Amino acid sequence: ATPTEDIRRHLANQLPEHMVPTYLTILDRLPLTPNGKIDRRALPEPATVVSQGRAPRSQLEETLVGLFARTLGTEEALSIDDDFFHHGGHSLLGARLTNHIAVSLDVRLTVRDIFEHPTPARLAEHITALKSAPAAKKARPTLRRRTETERISS
């Protein structure tokens, strides 16, 4: 594992997921101004995470990889193991991703689904499970008001 992966893993064990930095850049030393403060303008641009994951194994995974890249606005090739949030994703982009998935795959997901299944591989498994679930499990109960007669008799 690379030093940045080790640091990310350590931080993920210590912090909530939303607090783990998206980009990590290792520097020999921080650039300083003549006054001894950090020279923010001299800091290097953060490098995105280089993908070394698996290639899509199904049409669904291939579609999801494309939708992830489109939503994130990245030109780099993503794998099925790339985490949406490690490539700059956040809750607003997650909502956009659910919309892209709804249009492309006719599957309704929530942003919570993206947080719980942040890679194309895990999201493909989730979508497959949703599609194979019995119709009774898919339907959400609707609440209705009790009529006056029902309230009196109970």
C-alpha positions in Angstrom: 0.0 0.0 0.0 1.1 3.5 -0.7 1.7 6.0 2.1 -1.4 8.0 1.2 -3.5 4.8 1.3 -2.1 4.0 4.7 -2.9 7.5 6.0 -6.4 7.4 4.5 -7.0 4.0 6.1 -5.8 5.3 9.5 -8.0 8.4 9.2 -11.0 6.3 8.2 -10.5 4.2 11.4 -10.4 7.4 13.5 -12.9 9.8 11.8 -16.4 9.7 10.4 -16.4 9.0 6.6 -17.4 12.6 5.8 -14.3 13.9 7.6 -11.7 11.8 5.8 -9.9 14.1 3.3 -10.7 13.5 -0.4 -7.1 14.4 -1.5 -3.9 13.7 0.3 -0.5 15.1 -0.8 2.7 14.3 1.0 5.2 17.1 1.2 8.8 17.1 2.5 8.0 20.4 4.1 5.4 23.1 4.0 6.2 26.2 1.9 6.6 29.3 4.0 6.3 33.0 3.4 9.2 35.3 4.4 7.1 35.9 7.6 7.2 32.2 8.5 3.5 31.5 7.7 2.3 28.8 5.3 2.4 30.0 1.7 -0.9 28.7 0.5 -0.2 29.9 -3.1 3.0 27.7 -3.2 1.1 24.5 -2.2 0.9 22.0 -5.0 -2.5 21.1 -6.5 -3.8 17.9 -5.0 -3.4 14.9 -7.2 -6.5 12.7 -7.7 -6.4 9.1 -6.6 -4.9 6.8 -9.2 -7.2 3.9 -9.9 -5.7 0.4 -9.7 -9.0 -1.5 -9.2 -10.9 -4.1 -11.3 -12.4 -3.5 -14.7 -16.2 -3.8 -15.1 -17.5 -7.4 -15.2 -21.0 -6.7 -16.3 -23.0 -4.2 -18.4 -24.4 -2.7 -15.2 -21.0 -2.1 -13.7 -19.8 -0.6 -16.9 -22.8 1.8 -17.0 -22.2 2.7 -13.3 -18.5 3.4 -13.9 -19.5 5.7 -16.8 -22.1 7.5 -14.7 -19.6 7.9 -11.8 -17.0 9.5 -14.2 -19.7 11.7 -15.8 -21.0 12.9 -12.5 -17.5 13.5 -11.1 -16.4 15.2 -14.3 -13.3 13.2 -14.5 -11.4 12.2 -17.6 -9.5 9.4 -15.9 -10.7 5.8 -16.2 -12.4 4.6 -13.0 -12.6 1.0 -11.8 -15.5 -0.8 -10.1 -13.6 -0.4 -6.8 -13.2 3.4 -6.9 -15.0 5.1 -4.1 -17.2 8.0 -5.3 -16.2 10.1 -2.3 -12.5 9.5 -2.7 -12.7 11.1 -6.2 -14.3 14.3 -5.0 -17.9 13.2 -4.7 -20.1 14.8 -2.0 -23.8 14.7 -1.1 -24.9 17.2 -3.8 -23.0 15.2 -6.5 -24.5 12.0 -4.9 -28.0 13.5 -5.6 -26.9 14.2 -9.2 -25.6 10.6 -9.5 -28.9 9.2 -8.3 -30.7 11.2 -11.0 -28.3 9.9 -13.7 -28.9 6.4 -12.5 -32.7 6.9 -12.6 -32.6 8.2 -16.2 -30.1 5.6 -17.5 -31.2 2.5 -15.5 -34.8 3.3 -14.4 -33.8 2.6 -10.8 -34.7 5.0 -8.0 -32.0 5.4 -5.4 -31.4 7.8 -2.6 -28.2 9.7 -1.6 -28.1 7.4 1.4 -27.7 4.4 -1.1 -24.6 6.2 -2.5 -23.1 6.7 0.9 -23.8 3.0 1.8 -22.6 1.6 -1.5 -19.9 4.1 -2.7 -18.3 2.0 -5.4 -19.7 0.9 -8.7 -19.3 -2.8 -7.7 -21.2 -2.4 -4.4 -23.8 -0.2 -6.0 -24.3 -2.8 -8.8 -24.8 -5.5 -6.1 -27.4 -3.2 -4.3 -29.3 -2.5 -7.6 -29.3 -6.2 -8.4 -30.7 -7.0 -5.0 -33.4 -4.3 -5.3 -34.5 -5.6 -8.7 -34.7 -9.2 -7.5 -36.5 -8.3 -4.3 -40.2 -9.4 -4.2 -42.6 -6.6 -5.1 -44.0 -6.6 -1.6 -40.6 -5.6 -0.1 -40.2 -2.9 -2.7 -43.5 -1.2 -2.0 -43.3 1.3 0.8 -46.3 1.5 3.1 -48.5 4.6 2.7 -50.0 6.3 5.7 -53.7 7.2 5.7 -55.7 9.0 8.2 -58.2 7.1 10.3 -61.8 8.1 9.7 -63.9 9.5 12.4 -65.8 6.2 12.7 -62.5 4.3 13.1 -61.3 6.7 15.8 -64.5 6.4 17.8 -64.6 2.6 17.6 -61.0 2.1 18.8 
